[in-house]
Amino acid sequence: MTMGMLQRYFLKVGNSYYSSKEIERDLRDHHQTEKYYSISRFGIGFLSCFLNGDYAEVSTLYFDSDKNRREEETTNSNMNKHYGLRLQVTGLSGYYTLLNQSQNHFTNEPMPNPGDFVTETSYQQERNGYRKNAGTSIAIRLNPGKLGTLNLKNTVEKYLCGSRVPVYYNNERIGQTYEEIMEVAHAVAGEKVYELTDELKEQFDQIFPEASGQYPKIVITTIPLDTKEDYILQGVSGVLVKYDVRFEKTSCWKVKDLKYSVSGEFEGYGRSFQMELFIDNVDSSYEWERLKEEYDEHSVEELVKAFENCDVCPKSEGTLGEVWSPFHESYSLFEAWKSYHDYTQERCMHVFLEECGIPDIICPEIGFPGEFIKCVYQGVYAGKINEYGMQAPYMGIFFMENAWKPTTQASRITVTQLPIEVSLFIWSVVNKYNLSKLLRGQRAYASRVNFTKGDWKKIENTPLQQWTMENLKNYFEKRIDFLKKPSLENRYICHRYIDTDDNAELLLLNMYQDAYLQEHNLMEIDYEKGQAISFLEKEKNESDEILDLFPPMRFCKAMNDKSRRFLCSAEPDYRKGITLDHPFMIWIMKNAVLMNKYYQRQFKQIIDCLCCKMATVIIFEANAIHQQLISLPEHHGVDVYNFPQLSSDDFWYMEDDETSI
């Protein structure tokens, strides 16, 4: 900062340089055409230093010496004159001291900094106590009395991830910078195979003696997303990681007539990621635990002895005689047989990845449970995308900057909204690398009304659109082929291509393609042929601006009069399109602008029903909204009295047409 900037903005509460006209002039003077996005919004950020501190010191030097001279109003033309500033602030209600290098103010001591800061010493960073290089440093003295029960170090470790500069706490380094994370990712990019250490192999042999010597290998596939191939949005990058457990040969053995083997999967544990090895096909040991709790010890012991004397599961209850009589009403013979042997075989082994020398790229500092896609904005954790945790062999982290700011819960547990461009990129790149399980359980985008067709127009004719179309060409072609064919020929794959709430892995891709199809095609739906849709290319001057109020919904004209009777399929899982010239949709389109303006809640409720609700729900909700609107004293021009009443006759039922297709 210059002296003037420090006085105009930094020392004035509520004034932000980054929202001023001055930054626009400065960028223009230095031929910077791109908009600058800062984290500053209200001009009060510096005050937060005194939430937990009682003293702050600032050392700053502006990069443009010409502006420095103008701000100082000096006639000194000496190009070697230095313009560093040192500001010392004692609390919010205390005093401040401002030292100016150009006025030859003497500094008593160098700027406080971590003792091991990179490789530079304080002397190399400063000249007579002032900065040598352009930039700003801030040091805060914490007041333990203000911290209360807050553990500041743990809090910083929890939320800091991929910062642009190193962060220290009492000379101790915290977290990794963005460059460090990406450097590790590139160092291990591609598929890498890791083996258990000798100590872990010995432990494996002890826990799984039946599979002794048949050690698993850990295969890690790392995909940095800052490469030329995938860095398609300026300011959005990240890393995807796939974990796999491989055995050179299946480690199988038999216990009586039951087969068992060792298997493995990955899971988060605290702030680390670990591999769990366990006995496969053990799925009912808990039943034996329950049996032991329900029956007396002597009866259970007798049953165990009987089982141990059998080579296979007894074919009849009579084989066990009186031993089985206490259990026969509650358990089947095979159920008890298998649960007992599952109970005796149940074992597991946990291996932390760092024990095998595997780098934990996805920020181990972030310790929230169930996170498989993490979002970071400007070096600070913003939240996870998936709503609930699940065991998955994949993880991902996305770094966002500048305009790509996510909306998150106050707790920073879950991201509730991403810019539409970032959303499409994440869904596309995850599916491009066949890691769609990462998106399971993701509900933040389940409501289609988040993005309207008008929102999707932002992606038209952009590099992101071209990149998405190229990388997911096969999927989009298969989906169009599905939409063209009768539903009954594809009823078992409908769920994949119809964007229902539970289909989170493909929801955004389906919405994007629907927006594209709606923008460039006229679609006609034929219910006589099982909702088969035909596509006709639109004329360039044809525009349906009213559809921009809706999310992409595959609006279709009816192919014939019979098809015009149906609003849509009764079941959302098979709903290929919405009939645009059905009486209900004709009314909606005529009143959409006013409904969206004056009755937005009801308008969105109708949209949500048409997108993903059963016919019975649509009928109930639409007719209830009709009654609500009629009861209002003012209708604001909405034609409420001609609002069409819906019934089951307005919906197409797949079962009714099975014999005709």
N, C-alpha and C positions, 0 to 999 in steps of 0.2 A: 504494500500500500504506500501511497505518497502521504505527505503530511495532510494535504487537503482531503484525501479520501478517508483517512483515519478520523479526521474531525467531522466530516460530513456524514459518515455512515457508521463507522465502528463505535464511536463514542456517543452516538445518538440512538437511543432506543427506538425501535420501530422503523428505522431507515435502512434499507438494504441496497447496496450498490448493484446487486445482481438483478434488481427489478427497476433500476433507474434508466433514464435516457443516456446517462454517462457511459454505461457499459456498451451501449449500442454505438456511440461515437468512437469509443476506444477500439472496438472490434473493427469498425469500418476504417479507422486510421491505420490499422495494421493488416488490412486486406483480408480479414477473416469473414467469410461469407456464411459459415454455418452458425446456427443459433447455439448459444452457450446455455447449458442447463446446470443450474447449481442446486445444492441442497438447501440453500438459504431461501426462506419464504417471507418471514415476518420481521427480520432484522433484530431478533432477540436471542439468537443462538448463543452469543458470548455470555449472556447472563446465566446460562445453565452451568457455567463453571463454578458458580457460587452456591449451587444447590448442595454440593458436597465439599467445596473448597473455601478457603478464606483469603487466598492470595493467588494472583495470576500475573504472569509476565509474558509479554509479546515482543518478539523481535521480527522486524519486517523490512523488506527492501523491494521497491518496485522495479520492474525490469526495464522501463523506458526512462532513460536519464533525461531526455528532453522534457517529458512531463514533470519529472522531479524538479527540474530547474524552474519551470513555469509555476509549479505549486509553491516553491520556496520564494518566488518573486525576487530572485537574485540576479544581479547583472554580471555575476562572476562567470566568465566564459571558460574557466578551467575545466577541460573535459575530464580531468582526473578527480574532480570533486566527488565525494561519496555522500549518499543520501540515506543511509540506514537509520532506522528509528527503533527505540526501545521504550516500551510502555510497561509500567509497573502499576498494578491496580490492587488496592487493599480493600476487599469486600465491596458490597453494593453501596453501602453508605459511608465508606471511608474515602480516602484521597487517592489520587493517581499522580504518577511522575512520568513525564514525557521527555526522553532524551533524544537529541537530534544530532546526528553525525556531522551534518553540513554546518552546524553551529559550533562544532568542536566540543560538544558536551562529553564529559569524561564518564566512563562506566567503571564501576568499582570491581565488577567480576563478570566472567563470561556468562552467556545464557545457559541455564540449567539444561542438561541433556543426559541421556543414558550413557553410562561410562563406556559401554562396548558398542556404541552406535556405529554400525557398519565397521569400517576400518579407520575412519577419520577421527582425529582428536579435536577437542574444542578449538585448539589453536588453528587447525587447518580449516575449520568451518567459518571462523570469525576473523575479523580484523579489528583489533582494539575493542573487542566486545560487541561489534556490530556484524551483521551478516555480510559475507563476501559475495554470495550468490543470491539472485532474486528468489523471493518466496517469503513465507511466514511461518514462524515457529511459535507455539504456545505451550507454556509450562504451567501446571496448576499444582498448588500445594493443598493436599487434601486435609480436611479437618475430621478426625475420627469421630468427634462428637456429632457431626452432621450426618454421618453415614448411618447411624443407628444400627439396625440389624442387617443392613445391606452389605453383602460381601462384594465389593466393587470388582475385584479381580475375577471372581467367578462369573459375575454378570457380563463383564467384557468378554471373557472367554466364550460365553454362551452365545453372544450375538455377533461378535466380530468375525468376519470371514471374507477373505479375498480383498482386503483393503489395498489401496494403491501405495501406501507408505507403511513401513514397519511401525508397530505399536509396542511400547514398553510400559511396564508397571514396576516401579522401584527397580529399574535397571534390568528387569526380567522380561524377555521377549514374549509377547502374547500373539498366538495365531500365526497364520501365513498370509503373505501378500498374494494378490492375484497372479503376479508374475511367477511366484514360487510354486503355486498350485499348478499352473499351466506348464511350468518347466518339468515338474515331476510327471505330469500326464504325458507329455511328449517323450520323456525318457523311457516310459514303459508302454508307449502306444502300440496297439496291435495286440496279438495274443501272446501271453507269457505263461509258462508252466512253472509251478513251484512245487517242491517236494517237502515232505515232513522232515524235521530235524531228526537226528539219531535218537534223541531223548523222547520225542513224540512217537517215533516208530516203536520204541520199547513200550511206551504206554499203550499204544494201539494193540500190540501183541498180548498185553496183559488183560485188556478189556474185552478184546474179540479174539480169543485163542483159536476159534474155528477158522478164522480168516488170517491167521498169522502169516506175515510176509506179503500179503496182498494189499499194499498200502495205497491209499488214494492220492491222487495228484490234484492240486488246486490250479485251475486254469482261469486266468484273469484277462479279459479283453477290454482294453481302454480305448475310448474314442474321444480325442480332443475336438472341440467344436469351433476352434478359432482358426481352422485351416481354410485355405482358399475355397475348398469344396463346399464347406458348410457355413462359413462366416458371411451370411447373406443379409443380416440386419446389423447395421453399424451400432455397436454398443450392446449387443447380445451375444454371449458365447457361453461356454460351459464344458462339462465333461460327462460322458456316459460310461458306465462301467458294468460289465457283465461278469458274474461269478459262476463257476461251474466246478463240480466235483467229478473226477473221472477215475475209474478203476480199469486197469489194463485187462482184467478178466473178472467176471462176476464172482463175487465171494459168497458162494451158496453152500448151505449145509442143511441136513435134515435132522429133525428131532421127532422121533416116532414117525408119524405120517404127515408131518407138517414141514414146510420149507421156510427157511429164513436166510437173510442176507444182510450185509452192511450197506447202508445208504447214507447220503449226506445232503445237507442243505445249509443255507446261510441265513443269518439273522442278526439284527442289531442287538447289542448288549451294552447298556449304559452309553458310553461315548466311543465304543469300539464296535467293530464288525467281526463276527466269528463264524466259523464253520462248526456245525453240529453233526457228528457221526452217530448213527443209531441203527438199531435192528429193524430192518424193513419187515412188513407183514405183521408187525405187532400192533394190533388195533383193538384189542379187547381186554387188555390186562386190568383195566379199571373194573371190569365185571367181576374178576376174581377178588379184587379188593372189597367190592360190595358184598360178595358172597361171604367172605370171611367176617364181615361186620354183622351180617344177618343171622349167621348160624353159629352154634356152639363149637368150641375148639375141637372137641373129640370127633364130632361128625365130619368136620373139614379134614382133620388128620387122616381119618379112615378113607375118605374119598381120595386124598392124595396117594395113599398107599395103593389103592385099587388102580388108579391111573398109572402109577409107576410100574405096576405089574403087567400092563397091557402094552403091546407093540403098536397097536393102532387104536383109533377111537372105537369103543364097543359098538356093535351094530344094533344092539337092543338094550333097553334098560334092565331087562332081566339078567343080563350077564353080570351086572354088579350086585344083584340081589338087594338085601336090606340096606347096604351102604348108600344106595341111591335114593331110597324112599324119602328122606327129609327134603330133598331138593327137587323132586320130579314135578311139583306143581309150579315152581317158579322159573326153572331153567330147562332148556333142551339139553340133551346129552352132549351133542357136539359143541354147543355154546360153552358149557362148563369145561369140556376137554380143551378147547382152543384157548379159552381165557386163562386156564391154569398154565399151559405151556407158554403162552405169551408173557404171563407174569414172571415165569422163571427165566425167560430169554431177554427181558427188557433191560437194556444197558445203553449208555450213551457216553460220548466223549466230546469235549468242547476244545476247539483250537482257535486261539486268537490269531488273526492274520499276521500281526506284527511278529509273532513267534517264528513265522516262516520267512521273514524278511520282505513281506508284502506291504508296499506303501498304502496308507489310507488316504486316498486322494480327496474323498468327499468330506472334507472338513470335520475331523473327529471332535473339534471343539463344540459343535452343535449337538446337544444331547437330548433332543425331543424324541419321544418314541414314535415308531410307525412312519418315519420319514423316508421316502424313497425317491422323491423329487424335491430338492431344496431350491428355494429361490433367494437370491441375494441381490440387494439393490445398493449401489454405491458403497460396497464393502460391509454392509450391515445385513444380517439375516432378516429376511422379510416373512418367511413362513414356508410351510410345506404345501404342495399342491394336492396330494392324495389325502382324502378326508379321514380315513382310518387305516391303521397299520395292518400289514399282512406280510407273511414270509415271501420274499421274492428274491430271485437271483440277480437282480439288477438294481443299480442306483444311478442317480443323476443329480447334477447341480447346474443351475443356470445363473449366470452373472448378468445383471442388467444395469445400464447406466442411462443418464440423461433423460430423454423423453419416455423411456420405457419403465415408468414407475408403476409398481403393482399396488393394488388395494389390499390391505391386510387387516386381520383382526387386531385389536389393541394389544392383545397378548402376544402377537406375532407367532401364533401357532399355525394358523392356516391362511393362505392367500385366497381371498374371495373373488378377486377379479384381476385379470391381466389385460394390457392393451391387446386389441384384436390381432395385430400383427405378431406379437410375441406368442399369443395363444396358438395361432396357426403354425408358427415355426416349431414350437415345442411338440405339438401333436404330430407334425410332419416328420421331424427328425427322429423322434422316438419310433415311429412306425417304419421309417426308412431303414433303420437298423434292426428291425424285428424285435423291439424291446417293449411292445405294447402293454405288457403286464405292469409296467411302471405306472400306467394310467388307471389301473383298476382301483375302484373305490373312490375315484375322483368325482365329486359331486358339485364342485364350485360352478360348473358350467351346465349343469343338468337342466336349468331353466333356459329354454331357447330365447326368451325375451331379453336376455342380456345383450345379444347382438342382433340388430335388425339387418334386413337386406341392404339398407342404406349404409350401415356400418361396414358391411363386407365390400362395398364399392371402393373403400380406401386401398384395397389390395389389387384392384384392377390395374393392369399394365405396369406392374412393379416387378423388380427382380425377384421378390419373394414369390409372386404368382408363377413366374416362369420356372423357378427352382422347384416349387411344390409340384407343378404339373409334370416336370421331368422325372422327379424322384418317385412319385407315386402314380405314374402313368398306368401301370398294370392294375392297381387297385381301382382307380377311377373307371377304367374300361370295363372291368368285371362288374362294377356296380351299375353302370349304364346298361349293360347286357341283362342284368338282373331286373332292372326297372322295365325293360322292354318285354320281358317274358311274363306269362301268367303266374300269379302267386303260387298256385298249387304245384307248379313244376319246381318251385324253389322254397317251399314252405319251411324246410329245415335250415335254410340259410338266411331267412328273412331277418332274423335278429342281428346278423352282422351288418346288413346294409340299411336297415331302418333305424333312424336315430332315436331310440327310446332312452329313458333315463338310465337304465342299467348298462347301456352300451357305451361306457365312458371312453374306452380306448379309441373309438372311431368317431365319436360324436362330432368333434370339431371338424374333422375331415369331411364328414357327410354334410355338415352345414355349409362348409365352404363350397363343395361341389354343387349343392342345391342352389346356392346364391349365383354361382356361375351359370348353371343351366337355366335358371329363371331369367337371368339377364340376357342370355344369347339365344334362347329357344322359346318357341311356342310349344307347350306340351298338351297332349290330348290323352285322356284316360278312358279305357274301355272296360267297364265292369263285366260285360258279357264275355270277355276274354280274360277274366281273372285279374283285373286292374292292370292290364298291359298298357304301358305308356309309349306313345310315339312322339318323336321329336322333330320339329320343323324349325329351321333357322329363321330367326327374326329379321325383318327388314331393319336397316340401320337407323331409320328415323322413328321406329316404333318405340314408345316409352310407356312404362307403367309406373309412374312415380308414386302412385298410391301404395304400391307393394313395398316401397321402401320403409313404410311404417311397421311392417311385419318382419318377423324372422324368416329365413328361408324355409318354406313349407311345401314345396313342390305343388304350387297351384296349377291346376290343369283345367282345360276346357273339356266338357263331356264329348265323347266321340259320337254319341247318338242320343236320341230322346230317352231311351231306357237308362242309359248311364247317367243322364241328367237328374234322375230321381234320387240318386244317392249323393249324400254330402261327402262321405268317406267310408272307409272300412270301419266296422264296429270295434275291431280289436287294434290297438295301437301298434302291436308287434308286426302286423301285416299291412299297415296303412301306408300305401305307396304315394298317395296324393290326396289333395283337397279339391273338390269340384268347384271351380270358380263360378260357373253359371248355374249352380244350385240356388234356389230362392233364398236360403239362409245367407250364403256368401254374397249374393247380389246385394242384399240389405246391408251386410257388414261393410262391403266396399263403398257403398253410397254414403255411409255414415261414419266411416273410419276416422276421418280427420277430426270431426267434432267429438266422437267417442274418446279418441286419444287425448283431446284437449280438456274435456270436461269430466269424463268418466274413465280415467286412465286405469284405475284398479279393475273395473269391470271389463274393459277392453283387453287388458293383459290376461285376465282370468279366462276369457273366451279363447284367446290364442293358446294359452297353456293347455286348455282342454282339448282343442283340436290337434295339438301336437302329440299329446301323450296320454290321454285319458280314454277309458272305455266309453262306448256309446251311452250306457246308462248314466254315467257321470256327466257327459256332455249335455244330454237331454235335461237332467235335473238342474245343472248349473245355468244353462242358457235360459230355461224357462223361469228360473228364480230371478235372474238378472232382468228379464223382461218385466216381471212384477215389480222389482225395485225401481226401475226407470219410470214405469207408469205412475207409481205412488209419489214420485217427486213433484213438487209444485212448479219447478222450472225445468224445461227440457233442452234449452239452449239450441234449438233447431234440430235436435235429433228426432227422427221420425219414429218415436217409440210405439205408436199405435199400430204400425205395420210391421213390427218386429215379428218374424215368423216363429210360430210354435214348432218345436221339434218332437218327433216320435220315433219309435223303432223302425218305422217304414222308411225313414230317411237314411238308413245305414245299410251298407252291404255286408252280408255275412258269408264268410268263406264256405261254410258247410253247405249252404243252400245251393252253391254253384258247383259242388264237387262232381256231380254227375254230368254237368254240361260241358266240362272242359276235358 
